[in-house]
């Protein structure tokens, strides 16, 4: 058995993820899905986000399949910071992979861009507070451990967030990024012209590119955003720090059909988690109209990562075939509901391989 932890979460995550898991199991019965009730509903009722015991249990699974988190009844940031970001940090998932690969039948274009995003540092460090005042921030179990004291006076309230980049983490991040990037069309982005912190980012990017014999080019994030819109076919792999990678990857997904077609993977040296990017979308939850493609693509990424290439290939080919035949989700102007679309992928996936 191949044990996968499943966190459906909230909204359309609860709607889509179990259906995709049933589809995966119908194709490969060796897959065993273990569900965890980590959700806004649990937080509202019990005040629990994710427990230390759950974090420890996740380390024993082949991977985690994550749906979506977020609810209008919970203050913005509570679930995102205490579930998604906590899982990334506590499981040391330092690489985020965000493909933006279009289906020509949907978009009319052939975009193929992959964002490789640093996933645990930068301005998502969690070091935030206000002045006047004093706070201490500690990291004692990470790749780079620190103890930071911030204090000061002000005649008006000052709000701050500290971005951090550690040499040790960036070295392994760029090593992993260059291992993943199978093309010499590699762009490294940042704002080194405005933020001094990114000088170390560039130094390590250059150093590791020489070790891996990769030809890279640098482009400031604002210029990159402009040029992606103007000529998206120019780019293949984009390596980005956490904040800019978050923004640019959502932008590229809009060119590839929208967030309903945007999968992602969170990768560490020992653990991994895969999730659609679209969020919980509570406004359409339960209506059977959400686009399941991002979740299916995320599951394909997961299967490839854990070495189940044959199963991944069957589902990937089936997905491409039904879209090419005009079976289109409602989000993209088609007539197929969430459940009907997943049923069609399942049906094709169960055919003999030479008929898919």
Secondary structure as UniProt FT lines:
FT   STRAND          2..9
FT   HELIX           12..27
FT   TURN            29..30
FT   STRAND          31..35
FT   HELIX           40..46
FT   HELIX           52..58
FT   TURN            59..60
FT   STRAND          63..68
FT   TURN            72..73
FT   TURN            76..77
FT   HELIX           78..79
FT   HELIX           80..84
FT   HELIX           85..90
FT   TURN            91..92
FT   STRAND          95..101
FT   HELIX           104..107
FT   STRAND          112..118
FT   STRAND          122..131
FT   STRAND          133..139
FT   STRAND          146..152
FT   STRAND          158..164
FT   HELIX           167..180
FT   STRAND          186..190
FT   TURN            192..194
FT   TURN            196..197
FT   HELIX           198..211
FT   TURN            212..213
FT   STRAND          216..220
FT   HELIX           221..230
FT   HELIX           232..234
FT   STRAND          237..240
FT   HELIX           242..255
FT   TURN            256..257
FT   HELIX           259..261
FT   STRAND          263..267
FT   STRAND          272..276
FT   TURN            282..286
FT   HELIX           293..305
FT   TURN            306..307
FT   HELIX           309..324
FT   TURN            325..326
FT   HELIX           330..332
FT   HELIX           338..349
FT   HELIX           353..355
//
